Amino acid sequence: MRNCRQRWHVDCYESVLAMRSKTVSSKKKFLLVAEDDEKIGALVCEALHGAGFKTHWVKDGIEALNYVLESRPDGIVLDLVLPRLTGFEICGMVRKSRAVQWTPIIVMSGRAEHCDKMQAFELGADDYVIKPFRIEELVVRIDAVLHRNAERAYPTPFLTSYNA
């Protein structure tokens, strides 16, 4: 297991370096990364910065939920296994909060069981990436989820949606 994990970190680091050389877009979306593993959290944040995102990284569930409610990020990259509050609990609470219920949630987890994926989707996750993953795939999936949810971020004003 250790060799696989070490290889995953090396692959991620090489991907981050490769992404830096590409043109950074001006999307500047703000993402919350909730990950308690130091190496994975740092790699994910670095890769997202290289892809043009701004990030805020937290290492436990209560910090994640508080940050979502206070700062309203454009998206959440969420590990399921966090101290104090699980990713499942965070996902459910975000979906129940009117203020942030449409915030896209991309789960990244080592929990690969079908029941874990189904539970995350039933609680409102928009995508699920299983660790280990290629960092480019995570970035592309985040882009896709944000693109699909872009219209929800800017709802139609009441007066233009009213058919009188």
Buried (B, 14 or more C-beta within 10 A) or exposed (E): EEEEBEEBBEBBBEBBEEBEEEEEEEEEBEBBBBBBBEBBBBBBBBBBBBBBBBBBBBBBBBBBBEBBEEEEBBBBBBBBBBEEBBBBBBBBBBBEEEEBEBBBBBBBBBBEEEEBBEBBBEBBBBBBBBBBBEBBEBBEBBBBBBEEBEEEEEEEEEEEEEEE
